[in-house]
Amino acid sequence: MSLFYYAEKRMSVSGTRLVHNAGCPNLPEARERIFLGSFLHMGFVVQAANIWYFRAGPCLLCLARHRRE
């Protein structure tokens, strides 16, 4: 099942833009995020996000949730 994914507009303290899925409780408000698209796997969305942004990484909460499903 594919999910909608978003990247944060702001970088984290470590200089990474976090990638979240639509159901993440840590998902920023709409004005603070960028829609990346619908993907089947977190790895694919992080690769796509790294095309647009220098350093993108998965939200750890989203990653743990993805691995359980």
N, C-alpha and C positions, 0 to 999 in steps of 0.2 A: 504494500500500500504506500503510495507516495504522499508526502506531507509538504506543506508550504514552509519555506525557510526564509529567514530574514537575517541581515547583518546589522550590527549596531553602527550607527553613524560615528560615534565617538570611539576612540581606542581605549582599551583598558590601561591600567598602570604599567603593565608589561609591554605595551605597544602593539597589542593584538586586537583585532576586531573580532568579537565573538559572534558566532553563528547560532541562532536559535530556531527551533521549530515553532509552529503556530500555537501549540498548546503549552509552551514553557511558562512557568510562573515568573521567570526572570526576564521575559520578553519585554523590551522597552516599549514605551508608548509609540503610537504610529508616527509621530513627527520625529522620533529619535531612531528610526530603523529604516532599512532599505530592503524591499522585496527582492529576493534572489531567484525565486522560482519554485517549482515543484520537483522534488527528487525522491528517488527510492531509497537512497542510502546516505547517511551522514558524510561518509567519505567523499561522495560525489559532489555534494554541496560545498564542502570545504575546498576541494580542488577548484571548483568554479569561482568561489569567493576569492581565492588566491590569484586568479587571473585579473580581477578588478582591484584588489587591495594587496598591498605588499605582504602583510602578515594577517592571516585569518585563521581562526581556530574554533573548534566546537565548544559550546557551552558544556561544562562537565555534567550538569544536570540532564541536559538533552541527550548527551552521549550515553550516560548510564541508562536512561529511559529507553533509548533506541536499542541498546544491547539486550534489554529484558524482553523486548517484543519480538 
